[in-house]
Amino acid sequence: MTASAPHASPALRLAPVGASGAEASDDPLVIAGRSYRSRLLTGTGKFKNLEETRLATEAAAAEIVTVAIRRTNIGQDPSQPNLLEVLHPDRYTILPNTAGCYTADDAVRTLQLARELLDGHSLVKLEVLGDQKTLFPDMLQTLVAAERLVADGFQVMVYCTDDPLLARRLEEIGCAAIMPLAAPIGSGLGIQNRYNLLEIVENAKVPVIVDAGVGTASDASIAMELGCDGVLMNTAIAGAREPILMAHAMRLAVEAGRAAFCAGRIPRKRYASASSPLEGTLG
């Protein structure tokens, strides 16, 4: 993938046996001009403690980790454990998010605070929620917040519904990445509307990252096979019986799904097709 054509299908440089495809492929994820080897982005909430957060993040091989500024201490309270002590900004791209915000004003203020805490860091994840039951985004407030943040110099990755027209509008505003939900946050339902995601992916000129609703490794693979540029997840890993093992599984799933997308699947057919050619058979 390149910054100008994020959904192209480049030829991958295959890794030696036992090596990570994310490390050996010439296929970076490019967001706001910066390249990343991993296409799996992870959250930092809901883990038992900071040590489990660290181990799961390492198992996922994530390079971008998102942090709920309203719920996680990254320096706001010097008397409490600081997430940045186990996930240091020198190693990870910290992606502050506005989880828990229900208005554009709250979201903008929260990210302005995050920028101060992170010494001018401008890459952020915007989410403005509509209600507490579904946690669906309020797209009217999201559009208002996105415009204000982009005008203020932020590089905005934006959580949104899977509406192709709204996704296009967010890109026109200047958002750095579009992050449509696969299903409600934390539901584990997997991708519920492949058609809408395909429409967004095929028309977007910025990265499209599935955000919310992934439950297991096959969900992540499907998102990547559809051509999405990455997957962001938290509950699917933190809520698993073995979070660190699930993080590893999700890493493999994202890598496999991306490789399958780049390889190009065979077309679906109603009838059988012989695996071996019929020409030149004996007898």
QUISULUR-V342842 format. One record per residue. N is the residue number from 1. RES is the residue in one letter. SS is DSSP state (H for helix, E for strand, L for the rest). PHI is phi as a letter, one per 20 degrees, with the letter a starting at -180 (NA if undefined). Layout:
N,RES,SS,PHI ; N,RES,SS,PHI
This chain:
1,M,L,NA ; 2,T,L,d ; 3,A,L,f ; 4,S,L,e ; 5,A,L,c ; 6,P,L,f ; 7,H,L,d ; 8,A,L,f ; 9,S,L,d ; 10,P,L,f ; 11,A,L,f ; 12,L,L,e ; 13,R,L,e ; 14,L,L,f ; 15,A,L,e ; 16,P,L,f ; 17,V,L,g ; 18,G,L,n ; 19,A,L,e ; 20,S,L,e ; 21,G,H,f ; 22,A,H,f ; 23,E,H,e ; 24,A,H,e ; 25,S,L,e ; 26,D,L,e ; 27,D,L,b ; 28,P,L,f ; 29,L,E,e ; 30,V,E,d ; 31,I,E,c ; 32,A,L,l ; 33,G,L,n ; 34,R,E,d ; 35,S,E,e ; 36,Y,E,c ; 37,R,L,f ; 38,S,L,e ; 39,R,L,d ; 40,L,E,d ; 41,L,E,d ; 42,T,E,c ; 43,G,E,e ; 44,T,L,c ; 45,G,L,e ; 46,K,L,m ; 47,F,L,f ; 48,K,L,f ; 49,N,L,a ; 50,L,H,f ; 51,E,H,f ; 52,E,H,f ; 53,T,H,g ; 54,R,H,f ; 55,L,H,f ; 56,A,H,f ; 57,T,H,f ; 58,E,H,f ; 59,A,H,f ; 60,A,H,f ; 61,A,L,l ; 62,A,L,f ; 63,E,L,d ; 64,I,E,d ; 65,V,E,c ; 66,T,E,e ; 67,V,E,c ; 68,A,E,f ; 69,I,L,f ; 70,R,L,f ; 71,R,L,c ; 72,T,L,c ; 73,N,L,e ; 74,I,L,c ; 75,G,L,p ; 76,Q,L,f ; 77,D,L,c ; 78,P,L,f ; 79,S,L,e ; 80,Q,L,d ; 81,P,L,g ; 82,N,L,d ; 83,L,H,g ; 84,L,H,f ; 85,E,H,f ; 86,V,L,d ; 87,L,L,c ; 88,H,L,f ; 89,P,L,g ; 90,D,L,f ; 91,R,L,d ; 92,Y,L,c ; 93,T,E,e ; 94,I,E,e ; 95,L,E,d ; 96,P,E,f ; 97,N,E,c ; 98,T,L,d ; 99,A,L,g ; 100,G,L,n ; 101,C,L,e ; 102,Y,L,d ; 103,T,L,c ; 104,A,H,f ; 105,D,H,g ; 106,D,H,f ; 107,A,H,f ; 108,V,H,f ; 109,R,H,f ; 110,T,H,f ; 111,L,H,f ; 112,Q,H,f ; 113,L,H,f ; 114,A,H,g ; 115,R,H,f ; 116,E,H,f ; 117,L,H,f ; 118,L,L,d ; 119,D,L,l ; 120,G,L,n ; 121,H,L,g ; 122,S,L,d ; 123,L,E,e ; 124,V,E,c ; 125,K,E,d ; 126,L,E,e ; 127,E,L,b ; 128,V,L,d ; 129,L,E,e ; 130,G,L,e ; 131,D,L,b ; 132,Q,L,f ; 133,K,L,f ; 134,T,L,e ; 135,L,L,l ; 136,F,L,f ; 137,P,E,f ; 138,D,L,e ; 139,M,H,f ; 140,L,H,f ; 141,Q,H,f ; 142,T,H,f ; 143,L,H,f ; 144,V,H,f ; 145,A,H,f ; 146,A,H,f ; 147,E,H,f ; 148,R,H,f ; 149,L,H,f ; 150,V,H,f ; 151,A,H,f ; 152,D,L,e ; 153,G,L,n ; 154,F,L,f ; 155,Q,E,d ; 156,V,E,d ; 157,M,E,e ; 158,V,E,c ; 159,Y,E,f ; 160,C,E,b ; 161,T,L,f ; 162,D,L,e ; 163,D,L,e ; 164,P,H,g ; 165,L,H,f ; 166,L,H,f ; 167,A,H,f ; 168,R,H,f ; 169,R,H,f ; 170,L,H,f ; 171,E,H,f ; 172,E,H,f ; 173,I,H,f ; 174,G,L,o ; 175,C,L,f ; 176,A,L,e ; 177,A,E,b ; 178,I,E,d ; 179,M,E,c ; 180,P,E,f ; 181,L,L,f ; 182,A,L,e ; 183,A,L,a ; 184,P,L,g ; 185,I,L,g ; 186,G,L,m ; 187,S,L,f ; 188,G,L,m ; 189,L,L,f ; 190,G,L,m ; 191,I,L,f ; 192,Q,L,e ; 193,N,L,b ; 194,R,H,f ; 195,Y,H,f ; 196,N,H,f ; 197,L,H,f ; 198,L,H,f ; 199,E,H,f ; 200,I,H,f ; 201,V,H,f ; 202,E,H,f ; 203,N,H,d ; 204,A,L,e ; 205,K,L,d ; 206,V,L,c ; 207,P,E,g ; 208,V,E,d ; 209,I,E,c ; 210,V,E,f ; 211,D,E,c ; 212,A,L,n ; 213,G,L,o ; 214,V,L,f ; 215,G,L,d ; 216,T,L,b ; 217,A,H,f ; 218,S,H,f ; 219,D,H,f ; 220,A,H,f ; 221,S,H,f ; 222,I,H,f ; 223,A,H,g ; 224,M,H,f ; 225,E,H,f ; 226,L,L,f ; 227,G,L,o ; 228,C,L,f ; 229,D,L,e ; 230,G,E,a ; 231,V,E,c ; 232,L,E,d ; 233,M,E,b ; 234,N,L,c ; 235,T,H,g ; 236,A,H,g ; 237,I,H,e ; 238,A,H,f ; 239,G,L,e ; 240,A,L,f ; 241,R,L,f ; 242,E,L,c ; 243,P,H,g ; 244,I,H,f ; 245,L,H,f ; 246,M,H,f ; 247,A,H,f ; 248,H,H,f ; 249,A,H,f ; 250,M,H,f ; 251,R,H,g ; 252,L,H,f ; 253,A,H,f ; 254,V,H,f ; 255,E,H,f ; 256,A,H,f ; 257,G,H,f ; 258,R,H,f ; 259,A,H,f ; 260,A,H,f ; 261,F,H,f ; 262,C,H,f ; 263,A,H,f ; 264,G,L,n ; 265,R,L,f ; 266,I,L,f ; 267,P,L,f ; 268,R,L,f ; 269,K,L,c ; 270,R,L,f ; 271,Y,L,c ; 272,A,L,f ; 273,S,L,c ; 274,A,L,g ; 275,S,L,f ; 276,S,L,d ; 277,P,L,f ; 278,L,L,e ; 279,E,L,f ; 280,G,L,m ; 281,T,L,f ; 282,L,L,f ; 283,G,L,m
